[in-house]
Amino acid sequence: MLLALARQHRVQYVVAWQLRRHGIDLARWFGSLAEDLDREVRAQALVDAVRHEELPRILAALADVDGAAPVLFKGAALAQTHYREPWLRPRLDTDILIAPASAAEAFEILRSLGYERCTSTSGALVSAQAPFDRVDRLGVAHHLDVHWKIANWHIIANVLSHEEIADRAVPIRALGTAARGPSDIDALIVACLHRAAHHRDSEELLWIYDIHLLAEGLRESDWTAVLAIAERGAVTAICARGLALAIDRFATSVPASVIRRLTEGQRRAGAEPSAVYLSKSFRLVDGLVSDLRSLNIRGGARLIAEHVFPPADYMAKRYGARTRSSMLLAYARRVVAGLPKWLATGREP
């Protein structure tokens, strides 16, 4: 039961490591499943070691792109900076933030390194990231997600810019001289936003544990900076929620004055547009409506057009559309099939 719950929340490696650290035999807790967990841990550590060798090559190449200033962020950075062992922090991909103007050149560099851009929708307003994949000679898959903004949702995308994060970035020496990650201040803001907006206010322990580890290391001056960013970006409710979950689940040490000021700031500002992600009945269409309100009429029209009519090359790859008639049919199919997803309510488990 405990192992199943830990796996559901993706903290099974941390649980196993903590039990061993305190001299507890895994078989005592997990019985015959302990051997399966051991194999899983060894496999995770091995794959992580292979990816660890790949990352310096990628970051060094991107750092050579004029003005790109790559910053490793989210789980891939936290695995190196806040977990005792990188393999303790599971992740599906590696997130890298670059300067917006350098995106095209950065993509070419990744292609020269053997990476292929995955089939995904695109558009100036609909997406601020691009996924890339490569399978190495050992058969290990390397998944990259290259971002030029911290999120696709407009109402939080500019809470922190690449320039701000890059200016405060810190070295990640384990990954070479070109590797840098966000300051703990910026990483905490991103962790709170990501959990709420990208994962629909998920209470998965992995996201909350990230917040816990970051918050535990902050000093008084750091908290002042966190509050300033949250208030400026109108995300006090999202930050308060993330920190409250960390306090509840892990007894995280957060100054009472911080929670009080976040709560007071939320009241003074009224209902922040970003608070839509905390609603139990949140739907993707609600996020879209909030984004439309943040744009002018022309921008809103363009955003809707990019959602409804993604580029033809994407439609050809995704739906196999080649002729004019098949393309029109594919667009219609996309709209009909996508409506239930946009109207569905509920949080992720």
C-alpha positions, -999 to +999 in steps of 0.1 A: +000+000+000+028+024+010+048+016-021+018+019-044+010+053-029+047+064-032+047+054-068+015+073-075+031+104-061+065+096-078+084+098-045+093+060-043+130+067-048+130+093-020+111+070+003+134+040-003+165+062+001+152+077+034+143+043+048+178+029+040+194+061+053+178+053+087+189+017+086+155+002+078+153-029+057+131-023+027+117-059+029+103-051+063+081-024+047+075-037+012+079-075+015+085-092-018+081-059-036+114-047-022+134-066-049+113-050-076+119-015-061+157-023-059+158-031-096+138+000-104+161+022-084+192+007-101+177+012-135+167+048-126+202+055-114+218+040-145+196+060-169+202+091-149+240+086-151+238+083-189+217+115-192+242+132-168+269+126-194+247+141-222+237+173-205+271+191-204+274+186-242+240+201-248+244+230-224+279+239-237+266+239-273+236+261-265+259+284-245+278+291-277+247+305-293+250+342-292+227+356-265+210+322-257+222+321-221+207+286-214+194+279-179+185+244-168+153+246-148+124+227-132+131+191-122+164+186-141+180+215-122+165+206-088+178+170-092+213+184-092+210+212-067+185+201-041+183+163-041+210+142-024+213+121-056+201+133-090+183+100-097+161+106-066+142+132-087+123+114-115+115+135-146+102+128-180+123+154-198+149+180-194+137+216-194+160+244-207+151+281-208+168+302-235+165+338-247+135+342-271+156+357-299+180+328-299+154+300-304+159+294-342+196+291-339+194+270-308+171+246-327+197+242-354+224+234-328+202+207-313+196+192-348+234+192-354+237+172-321+214+145-334+181+158-319+149+159-338+120+182-331+090+163-320+056+168-337+039+195-317+017+225-324+033+259-326+025+296-329+037+329-316+010+330-290-001+294-285+033+279-274+066+291-259+084+258-260+096+231-284+103+194-276+133+175-290+142+138-288+173+117-294+180+080-288+217+074-281+238+043-290+229+027-257+192+030-265+186+056-238+160+083-249+169+119-242+139+142-241+145+180-241+119+207-237+133+240-249+114+271-235+117+308-242+091+316-216+084+299-183+049+289-193+025+288-222-004+304-203-001+342-209-013+353-175+018+337-159+043+335-188+058+369-179+059+366-141+096+359-146+115+365-179+144+346-192+166+377-187+157+379-150+163+342-144+195+342-164+208+373-145+203+355-111+213+320-123+238+300-103+264+275-115+256+237-115+292+226-114+283+189-116+272+194-152+302+214-165+312+251-168+282+260-191+255+246-167+235+271-147+202+268-129+178+294-114+184+310-081+163+294-053+141+325-054+132+320-090+130+282-088+105+285-060+082+308-080+085+285-110+078+254-089+046+270-074+034+282-109+042+249-126+023+228-100-008+249-102-010+260-138+005+231-157-007+203-134-041+218-124-034+224-088-021+188-084-014+176-049+012+150-062+039+149-035+067+152-060+057+188-069+052+197-033+085+181-022+103+204-047+086+234-031+096+221+004+133+216-005+135+251-021+116+269+008+138+252+035+169+269+021+156+305+018+169+333+040+149+363+052+161+385+023+152+357-001+116+356+012+114+394+006+124+388-030+098+360-034+071+382-021+080+411-044+079+388-075+046+372-064+029+405-058+043+421-090+032+391-111-002+388-093+004+352-083+002+355-046-027+330-043-008+304-063+024+309-042+004+308-010-013+275-020+020+258-029+036+268+003+006+259+024+007+224+009+044+221+017+038+231+053+009+206+056+027+177+039+063+182+050+062+207+079+082+231+058+096+261+076+080+292+061+079+324+081+043+332+092+048+367+080+052+354+044+020+335+044+002+364+060+015+389+034+007+366+005-028+363+019-032+400+025-018+408-009-044+385-025-072+403-006-059+437-016-056+428-052-089+411-054-093+379-074-061+375-093-066+362-129-040+335-122-061+321-093-082+304-120-057+275-119-067+268-083-103+262-090-115+227-084-137+230-115-109+244-137-112+236-174-087+244-201-112+267-217-111+287-184-074+292-189-080+303-225-106+328-214-082+343-189-055+345-215-079+362-239-086+388-213-049+396-209-045+402-247-059+430-269-085+421-295-060+414-323-039+393-300-069+374-287-081+367-323-047+354-332-045+332-302-078+315-311-067+311-347-035+295-336-054+270-314-080+262-341-057+263-372-022+251-363+005+251-390-001+228-420+031+209-415+020+199-380-014+188-394+004+167-420+026+150-395-001+146-368-031+135-390-014+125-423-032+152-442-017+158-476-044+172-499-066+203-494-097+182-487-079+159-462-064+190-445-099+206-441-112+173-427-082+170-403-089+206-390-126+197-384-116+164-368-092+183-345-119+207-333-145+180-327-120+157-309-105+185-288-137+200-274-142+174-246-106+180-235-111+218-233-144+214-214-133+187-190-131+196-153-112+183-124-076+182-111-049+157-119-045+131-092 
